[in-house]
């Protein structure tokens, strides 16, 4: 049972690794076959926490038999919202995974067993403090937040030692193409933000641009 749980946790990571290694040769059907299981697993994990929050919200704060309570209790609405969020996270993961260096993958692969054993120990420590059946949900919810913060610090430290682009061995054409791609991304972001007239909208756009890597960690 424990080995199956560990394999279940490693499965989406292996799919991402396969995408990063063979993305150039994969047809559209192959990409979908890799993305759909990852999407399904993310939806399942998000639904677990969302259902827990909804039950607490409906039971503690809402009056029964009204339109808001009925809306919150509709499983289709909750499911569609989680699928929408999960689709965005999967897209971010598959885009970012193409640029992850080998040490990044090694760190993430090591993170899975650590999470597995830590989750099991945390579930045991929550027995007697949390109602039966909810230990795993709460343990996983706590670990997501803590693990994201720790991974962000480790990866930020690792990127500090990552060598910068060496233009000496690149041709003028390759250098121009590389620089053009970087400039194009920044230009598109700037033009998109300049179209916004609201100051808070521009601030949100810049935050989304700079915290894209943070979103990929949260998706992970």
CORRAPE-V207539 format. One record per helix or strand. SS is the DSSP state (H for helix, E for strand). FROM is the first residue (numbers start at 1). LEN is the number of residues. If there is no record, write none. Layout:
# CORRAPE-V207539
ss/from/len
SS/FROM/LEN
SS/FROM/LEN
This chain:
# CORRAPE-V207539
ss/from/len
H/2/21
H/28/34
H/67/7
H/75/25
H/102/25
E/127/1
E/130/1
H/135/26
H/172/23
H/199/12
H/212/8
